[in-house]
């Protein structure tokens, strides 16, 4: 009798581990990669139909892995670019990029105008304060 209890305990533990694994896998998969049903439906199936739900997820819902993602797969022409041959937009350092330098000059001019306005406002306020102090000596 205790052997049967141990067997049921082991099966329950395996079911629980696989349920958690399938649920985490389903929740972490992007919506557009999930197959056959919406992601929300898969979550409910996994949770409500315990052993059948996670088995169905791994068989019919989980995204298929690309053949090149498997270990030992060879690169074949037409299956994408190897990383070193991948065409990329040429990136320039900020001091070599004319667009960045133009924006930098515009930003600098705007900052200088703002600072000059602040200084003029500060001078005006200081002048008003001096006039008040000379007008109302206490």
Beta strands, then each sheet from edge to edge (+ up, - down):
end
